[in-house]
Amino acid sequence: MRVDAFDFELPQNLIALHPVIPRDSARMLHIGAQGELHDRGVTDLATMLRPGDVLVVNDTKVLPAELSGTRLRGEFEAKVSFNLHKRQGPSDWLAFARPAKKLRPGDRVVFGSLEDRACAAQKLEAMVKTVAEGGQVELAFDLSGAYLDEAIKSHGAMPLPPYIGSKRKVEARDSTDYQTVYAAHDGAVAAPTAGLHFTDELLAGLEKRGVVIAHVTLHVGAGTFLPMRVDDTKDHRMHAEWGELSAASVKRILRARQAGGRVVAVGTTSLRLLEAACGATGALEAFCGDTDIFITPGYEFKIVDLLMTNFHLPRSTLFMLVSAFSGLETMRRAYAHAIAREYRFYSYGDACLLERAGGRP
């Protein structure tokens, strides 16, 4: 399909720069299986979801993956910033560098101020392994594993999406605002933003109602924010992201589904991992590894019945995914409705609850 089929105009004042407080007071547009639209709120989930439904949440934890450093090359220095986007191993990360033209393989980079090197606890250095097109580099850090994670947390800033970061600086509150209440596993460099609407109280209320909670992990990469540079969706290649679906979560999901419960994915990340874990057979199985699944209209969904998500960018892979789930014309109409009623858009914005077009087969 042509990418411009997924374009729309969004007033800039509808881009949310901060979340509402409390989180679950956000508005939510309910889009029915036949395309009907209902204006609701996130707390309405407590009555909209049924006993026996299974809510699948992504428990990845966002690392403060925006790093600023100094490139050292002999006596020459240059300031360079990095957005980490995918771990390649215990010590290695892929990153987008700005400006990448100042880097070449073999360069050393010191993060923080050069004076920090006097204190081992503050030290974070890396070597540039590769420099590729599009500003992507591979960094080999001197630290590894949990030690590296702690150093990144010490030196990094929360990687706010560009449509927020271009309008304001990172604030102290972003360290909690841009993290789900159930975040558990370090590795994401972007939040699974549909999950930002949940509070402990809302989750407890859903469990009391009889809704089953199942966890998956998909470490969201910065590639989710990259603009599409092709004219046709068939020419686009997704950045791979690492995910895990445990056998215990598979058992919980299938048990609920076989008893008549609906599978409700919180976020496009949860949905993508669940659908990737179905594979060619269509049977949900445990999964651990990379996925670059790209969902566009025409895709046949295998396991997810409802999707809770935020409002997405025009021409984005995420808007293509929701158009596949509920129908392109339905989503065009839903977004026009949301714009007219001044819903808040993007990562810190309001939510949608989508029923799969036509319902479960």
Stockholm file with secondary structure:
# STOCKHOLM 1.0

chainA/1-361         MRVDAFDFELPQNLIALHPVIPRDSARMLHIGAQGELHDRGVTDLATMLRPGDVLVVNDTKVLPAELSGTRLRGEFEAKVSFNLHKRQGPSDWLAFARPAKKLRPGDRVVFGSLEDRACAAQKLEAMVKTVAEGGQVELAFDLSGAYLDEAIKSHGAMPLPPYIGSKRKVEARDSTDYQTVYAAHDGAVAAPTAGLHFTDELLAGLEKRGVVIAHVTLHVGAGTFLPMRVDDTKDHRMHAEWGELSAASVKRILRARQAGGRVVAVGTTSLRLLEAACGATGALEAFCGDTDIFITPGYEFKIVDLLMTNFHLPRSTLFMLVSAFSGLETMRRAYAHAIAREYRFYSYGDACLLERAGGRP
#=GR chainA/1-361 SS CBGGGGCCCCCGGGBCSSCCSSGGGSEEEEECTTSCEEEEEGGGHHHHSCTTCEEEEECEEECCCEEEEEEEETTEEEEEEEEEEEECSSSEEEEEEETGGGCCTTCEEEESCGGGGGSGGGCCEEEEEEECGGGEEEEEESSCHHHHHHHHHHHCBCCCCHHHHTTSCCCTTHHHHTSCTTCCEEEESSCCGGGGGCCHHHHHHHHHHTCEEEEEEECCCGGGGCCCCCSBGGGCCCCCEEEEECHHHHHHHHHHHHTTCCEEEESHHHHHHHHHHHTTTTCCCCEEEEECCCCCTTCCCSSCCEEEEECCCTTCHHHHHHHHHHCHHHHHHHHHHHHHTTCCBSTTSCEEEEECTTCCC
#=GC SS_cons         CBGGGGCCCCCGGGBCSSCCSSGGGSEEEEECTTSCEEEEEGGGHHHHSCTTCEEEEECEEECCCEEEEEEEETTEEEEEEEEEEEECSSSEEEEEEETGGGCCTTCEEEESCGGGGGSGGGCCEEEEEEECGGGEEEEEESSCHHHHHHHHHHHCBCCCCHHHHTTSCCCTTHHHHTSCTTCCEEEESSCCGGGGGCCHHHHHHHHHHTCEEEEEEECCCGGGGCCCCCSBGGGCCCCCEEEEECHHHHHHHHHHHHTTCCEEEESHHHHHHHHHHHTTTTCCCCEEEEECCCCCTTCCCSSCCEEEEECCCTTCHHHHHHHHHHCHHHHHHHHHHHHHTTCCBSTTSCEEEEECTTCCC
//
